[in-house]
Protein backbone atom coordinates (compact mmCIF):
# COMPACT_ATOMS: atom_id res chain seq x y z
CA UNK A 1 0.00 0.00 0.00
CA UNK A 2 1.33 3.41 -0.97
CA UNK A 3 1.32 5.98 1.89
CA UNK A 4 -1.03 8.95 1.61
CA UNK A 5 1.92 11.35 1.21
CA UNK A 6 2.37 9.97 -2.33
CA UNK A 7 -1.06 11.06 -3.58
CA UNK A 8 0.20 14.41 -4.93
CA UNK A 9 2.93 12.60 -6.90
CA UNK A 10 0.43 10.16 -8.38
CA UNK A 11 -1.88 13.05 -9.29
CA UNK A 12 1.02 14.78 -11.11
CA UNK A 13 1.79 11.59 -13.05
CA UNK A 14 -1.87 11.27 -14.03
CA UNK A 15 -2.06 14.94 -15.05
CA UNK A 16 1.07 14.65 -17.23
CA UNK A 17 -0.21 11.41 -18.78
CA UNK A 18 -3.49 13.08 -19.73
CA UNK A 19 -1.59 16.03 -21.25
CA UNK A 20 0.60 13.68 -23.29
CA UNK A 21 -2.32 11.60 -24.45
CA UNK A 22 -4.39 14.60 -25.58
CA UNK A 23 -1.39 16.19 -27.34
CA UNK A 24 -1.52 15.76 -31.12
CA UNK A 25 2.14 14.84 -31.48
CA UNK A 26 4.96 12.92 -29.87
CA UNK A 27 5.46 12.97 -26.13
CA UNK A 28 7.64 11.23 -23.59
CA UNK A 29 7.51 10.77 -19.82
CA UNK A 30 10.18 9.20 -17.61
CA UNK A 31 10.00 8.15 -13.98
CA UNK A 32 13.18 7.69 -11.96
CA UNK A 33 13.49 6.58 -8.34
CA UNK A 34 16.64 6.31 -6.30
CA UNK A 35 17.66 5.92 -2.69
CA UNK A 36 18.90 8.88 -0.71
CA UNK A 37 20.48 8.91 2.71
CA UNK A 38 18.43 8.80 5.91
CA UNK A 39 15.63 6.51 4.70
CA UNK A 40 14.38 8.63 1.81
CA UNK A 41 13.79 8.17 -1.89
CA UNK A 42 14.03 10.77 -4.62
CA UNK A 43 11.37 10.58 -7.32
CA UNK A 44 11.92 12.47 -10.56
CA UNK A 45 9.26 12.77 -13.24
CA UNK A 46 10.60 14.03 -16.57
CA UNK A 47 8.05 15.31 -19.02
CA UNK A 48 9.13 18.52 -20.74
CA UNK A 49 10.60 19.62 -17.41
CA UNK A 50 11.68 17.83 -14.25
CA UNK A 51 9.43 17.41 -11.22
CA UNK A 52 11.45 16.33 -8.19
CA UNK A 53 10.02 14.89 -4.98
CA UNK A 54 11.71 13.48 -1.88
CA UNK A 55 9.68 11.08 0.26
CA UNK A 56 10.38 8.98 3.34
CA UNK A 57 10.98 5.30 2.66
CA UNK A 58 10.79 2.38 5.06
CA UNK A 59 11.42 -1.03 3.49
CA UNK A 60 8.75 -3.67 4.10
CA UNK A 61 9.40 -5.74 7.25
CA UNK A 62 10.16 -8.95 5.33
CA UNK A 63 13.04 -7.20 3.51
CA UNK A 64 14.70 -5.72 6.61
CA UNK A 65 17.84 -7.45 7.92
CA UNK A 66 16.55 -7.45 11.53
CA UNK A 67 13.51 -9.48 10.42
CA UNK A 68 15.87 -12.16 9.07
CA UNK A 69 17.81 -12.23 12.36
CA UNK A 70 14.56 -12.81 14.28
CA UNK A 71 13.98 -15.99 12.27
CA UNK A 72 11.68 -14.68 9.53
CA UNK A 73 12.12 -16.27 6.14
CA UNK A 74 13.29 -13.72 3.54
CA UNK A 75 11.20 -13.49 0.39
CA UNK A 76 13.30 -13.86 -2.73
CA UNK A 77 12.34 -11.81 -5.81
CA UNK A 78 10.32 -13.71 -8.41
LOBAZA-612784 format. One line per 10 residues: number of its first residue (from 1); their letters; for each residue x negated, y, z negated of N, C-alpha, C. Coordinates in steps of 0.001 Angstrom, whole numbers, plus 524288, in hexadecimal, padded with zeros to 5 digits. Example, Ala and Ser with C-alpha at 12.3 -4.5 7.8 and 13.67 -1.06 7.14 Angstrom:
% residues 2
1 = AS = 7CC7A,7E9C6,7E188,7CFF4,7EE6C,7E188,7CC70,7F31C,7E188  7CDCE,7F736,7E458,7CA9A,7FBDC,7E41C,7CD9C,8001E,7E142
***
This chain:
% residues 78
1 = XXXXXXXXXX = 7FCB0,7FB5F,80000,80000,80000,80000,7FC87,804DA,80000  7FDB7,80877,8035E,7FACF,80D55,803CB,7FCC3,81121,7FF9B  7F931,81392,7FC99,7FAD7,8175A,7F8A0,7FDB0,81C09,7FB0A  800DD,81E7D,7F7F7,80405,822F7,7F9B9,800AB,82779,7FBA9  7FBE0,82806,7F9A7,7F87E,82C55,7FB46,7F708,82C06,8010D  7F808,8279F,8038A,7F6BE,826EF,80915,7FB21,82897,80CBB  7FF99,829E5,80AB1,80424,82B33,80DF7,80300,82FBA,811A9  8004E,833C9,80FE2,7FF35,83845,81347,7FB84,836C6,817BB  7F811,8330B,816CA,7F492,83135,81AF0,7F7B2,82E23,81EFA  7FB16,82AB7,81D25,7FE54,827AD,820BE,801FD,82B27,823E2
11 = XXXXXXXXXX = 803FF,82F42,82172,80756,832FB,8244B,8043A,835C2,82899  7FF50,8372B,82780,7FC04,839BC,82B68,7FAEE,83609,82FF9  7F9E0,83117,82ED6,7F8FE,82D45,832FC,7FDE2,82CBD,8365F  80260,82C76,833E5,8074C,82C07,836CE,80841,830E6,83A23  80754,83575,837F1,80807,83A60,83ACC,80477,83A95,83F9E  7FF88,8392A,83EEF,7FBD6,83936,8434C,7FD50,8352B,8476B  7FF1D,8309C,845B5,800D2,82C93,8495A,80558,82E87,84CB3  80926,830FE,84A2A,80DA1,83314,84D0E,80BE7,83744,850F4  80847,83A9D,84F68,80636,83E99,852FE,80387,83C17,857AF  8005D,83823,856B2,7FDA7,83573,85AF5,8017D,832C1,85E9D
21 = XXXXXXXXXX = 80558,83035,85C61,80914,82D4E,85F86,80C54,830EC,862FC  80DDC,8356F,860E7,81125,83905,863ED,80DF9,83C56,867C8  808CF,83C4E,86741,8056A,83F3E,86AC9,80574,83CAB,87030  8059A,83FC4,87448,805F0,83D90,87991,80085,83CE0,87C0A  7FCEE,83AE9,87910,7F7A2,839F5,87AF6,7F4ED,8361E,8776A  7EFD4,8360A,877C9,7ECA0,83276,874B2,7EBE7,83499,86F2B  7EBBA,83121,86B6C,7EAAA,832AC,8660E,7E7E5,82E53,86333  7E514,82FB9,85F25,7E22B,82BE0,85C23,7E257,82D4B,8565F  7E2D1,82953,8530E,7E2AA,82A16,84D6C,7DF16,825E6,84B22  7DBBE,82782,84780,7D839,823ED,844C5,7D926,82455,83EF0
31 = XXXXXXXXXX = 7D880,81FF8,83C4B,7D8F4,81FD6,836A1,7D402,81D45,83483  7D159,81FFE,83103,7CC7F,81E06,82EBC,7CCFB,81E2A,828D1  7CB5D,819EA,82649,7CB50,819B7,82092,7C5FA,817E1,81EDA  7C3FB,81A63,81AC5,7BEFF,818A6,8189B,7BEDB,819AD,812C2  7BB99,8169E,81025,7BB03,8171C,80A82,7B7B4,81BD5,8092C  7B94D,81E86,80514,7B62E,822AF,802C5,7B490,820E4,7FD54  7B182,8240A,7FAC2,7B002,822D1,7F566,7B4A7,823AB,7F1CA  7B436,8217E,7ED20,7B804,82262,7E8EC,7BD76,8204E,7EA2F  7BDE1,81BE5,7ECD0,7C2EF,8196F,7EDA5,7C699,81C7E,7F121  7C493,81EBF,7F54A,7C7CF,821B2,7F8F1,7C6E1,81FC9,7FE79
41 = XXXXXXXXXX = 7CAAB,820E8,801D4,7CA25,81FE9,80765,7CB2A,824F2,80A51  7C856,825A8,80E8A,7C934,82A0F,8120F,7CC3F,82800,816B9  7D05F,82ABE,8181B,7D396,82951,81C94,7D35E,82DD9,8206B  7D1C1,82CB2,82531,7D16C,830B3,8293E,7D4F3,82F1F,82DBE  7D874,832A0,82F30,7DBCF,831E2,833BB,7D9D4,835A0,837E3  7D86F,8338A,83C63,7D695,836CF,840B7,7DAB2,836B9,84504  7DC9A,83B52,84638,7E091,83BD1,84A4C,7E08D,84185,84C07  7DCED,842E9,84F79,7DC51,8485A,85101,7D8F2,84B54,84D21  7D9EC,84A9B,8482A,7D695,84CA6,84406,7D65F,8489B,83FAF  7D307,84964,83BEF,7D262,845A8,837A8,7D5AD,84738,832F3
51 = XXXXXXXXXX = 7D847,84356,830B5,7DB2D,84403,82BD5,7D883,84076,827E0  7D64E,842BF,823C7,7D344,83FC6,81FFA,7D612,83FA0,81ABD  7D667,83AEF,8188C,7D8D9,83A25,81375,7D531,836DC,8101A  7D527,837D8,80B0F,7D242,834A7,80754,7D633,832C4,80347  7D66B,82D96,802A2,7DA2F,82B47,7FEFD,7D756,8278E,7FB51  7D991,826D2,7F6B8,7D774,82315,7F2F7,7D866,81D91,7F4F6  7D4AE,81A1B,7F3DE,7D51D,814B2,7F597,7D388,8110F,7F12D  7D6F2,80D6C,7EFF8,7D5D6,80948,7EC38,7D6B0,80425,7EF0F  7D2A5,800E8,7EF91,7D362,7FBFD,7F25E,7D754,7F886,7EF8D  7DA20,7F54F,7F27A,7DDD0,7F1AC,7EFF9,7DAFE,7EE33,7EC0C
61 = XXXXXXXXXX = 7DDA6,7EC94,7E7FA,7DB4A,7E996,7E3B2,7D890,7E4A9,7E596  7DAB9,7E1F0,7E97B,7D850,7DD0E,7EB2D,7D328,7DDE7,7EE06  7D1F7,7E2C2,7EFA2,7CD0C,7E3DD,7F24C,7C8E3,7E62C,7EEA9  7CA49,7E74F,7E9D8,7C694,7E9A5,7E62E,7C304,7E57B,7E3DD  7BDFD,7E6B1,7E34B,7BA51,7E2E2,7E113,7BBD2,7E112,7DB9C  7BE01,7E483,7D84F,7BF5A,7E2E9,7D2FA,7C3B4,7DEDE,7D2F1  7C71C,7DEEA,7D6F6,7CB39,7DAF9,7D74E,7C8D5,7D599,7D85D  7C4A0,7D56B,7DB6A,7C202,7D07E,7DC8F,7BF62,7CE68,7D79E  7BCFF,7D1E0,7D48C,7BA6D,7D037,7CFB9,7BE4E,7CE05,7CBC9  7C339,7CFD5,7CBE2,7C71D,7CDF1,7C83D,7C942,7C89D,7C9DF
71 = XXXXXXXX = 7C799,7C6B9,7CE76,7C960,7C18E,7D017,7CD5A,7C1C5,7D47F  7CEB1,7C65E,7D668,7D25B,7C6AC,7DAC5,7CFB5,7C4B4,7DFB1  7D2B7,7C25F,7E31C,7D0A7,7C06F,7E809,7D0B2,7C4D3,7EC12  7CC29,7C640,7EE48,7CC16,7CA6B,7F22D,7CEEA,7C8AB,7F729  7D181,7CC4F,7F99A,7D443,7CB4A,7FE7A,7D096,7CC9D,802E9  7CF7E,7C8C9,80641,7CC09,7C9D8,80AAE,7CF3C,7CBE4,80F39  7CCF8,7CFA9,81247,7CFCA,7D1DD,816B2,7D112,7CDA5,81AAE  7D5A5,7CE39,81D1D,7D7B4,7CA75,820DC,7D4D5,7CA40,8259C
***
